[in-house]
């Protein structure tokens, strides 16, 4: 109840894709204790001109590849959606 947050409204334009994820995605660790990172997520989004569902699958597959079977200490939750033209 004490958590402060800011409400932001943004109109989603045709073709836009929105990705929302928990910190378990960006903080997923591999066996070398390296985080998956926000930068890696951004890179996947910039590199891949995919639909929202395809992009979500690509990100989750890359998280699994990065973790390479290592148990994670947090949930890995991702939601992607977009607006069609």
C-alpha positions in Angstrom: 0.0 0.0 0.0 2.9 2.4 0.5 4.3 1.9 -3.0 4.0 5.1 -5.1 3.6 5.0 -8.8 2.9 7.3 -11.6 0.0 6.8 -14.0 0.9 7.6 -17.6 -1.5 7.6 -20.6 -0.2 7.0 -24.1 -2.1 6.5 -27.3 -1.0 3.4 -29.2 -0.6 4.0 -32.9 -1.3 1.5 -35.6 1.7 -0.8 -35.8 2.9 -0.1 -32.3 3.9 -2.9 -30.1 4.0 -2.7 -26.3 6.0 -5.1 -24.1 5.4 -5.3 -20.3 7.5 -7.6 -18.2 8.5 -8.3 -14.6 12.0 -7.8 -13.3 12.4 -11.6 -13.5 12.9 -11.2 -17.2 15.5 -8.5 -17.2 17.2 -10.0 -14.1 17.3 -13.6 -15.4 20.8 -14.9 -14.7 23.0 -17.4 -16.6 25.6 -19.7 -15.1 28.1 -16.8 -15.2 25.8 -14.6 -13.0 25.2 -12.3 -15.9 21.8 -10.6 -16.1 19.6 -10.8 -19.2 19.3 -6.9 -19.0 17.0 -4.2 -20.2 19.4 -3.4 -23.0 19.1 -6.9 -24.3 15.3 -6.7 -24.4 15.6 -3.3 -26.2 18.0 -4.8 -28.7 15.6 -7.7 -29.5 12.7 -5.2 -29.9 14.8 -2.9 -32.2 16.3 -5.8 -34.2 13.0 -7.7 -34.9 10.1 -6.2 -36.8 7.6 -8.7 -35.5 4.0 -8.9 -34.4 3.4 -8.5 -30.7 2.9 -12.3 -30.2 6.0 -13.2 -32.2 8.1 -10.6 -30.3 6.9 -12.0 -27.0 8.0 -15.5 -28.1 11.4 -14.3 -29.3 12.1 -12.5 -26.0 11.1 -15.5 -23.9 13.1 -17.9 -26.1 16.1 -15.7 -25.7 15.7 -15.5 -21.9 15.6 -19.4 -21.8 18.7 -19.5 -24.0 20.5 -17.0 -21.8 19.6 -18.9 -18.6 20.7 -22.2 -20.1 18.8 -24.3 -17.6 19.8 -22.2 -14.5 17.1 -22.0 -11.9 15.7 -18.5 -11.5 14.9 -16.8 -8.2 12.0 -14.7 -9.6 9.0 -15.1 -11.8 9.4 -14.6 -15.5 6.3 -12.9 -16.8 5.9 -11.0 -20.1 2.9 -9.5 -21.9 3.1 -8.1 -25.4 0.4 -6.5 -27.4 0.0 -4.2 -30.3 -2.5 -2.2 -32.4 -3.3 -3.3 -35.8 -3.5 -0.8 -38.7 
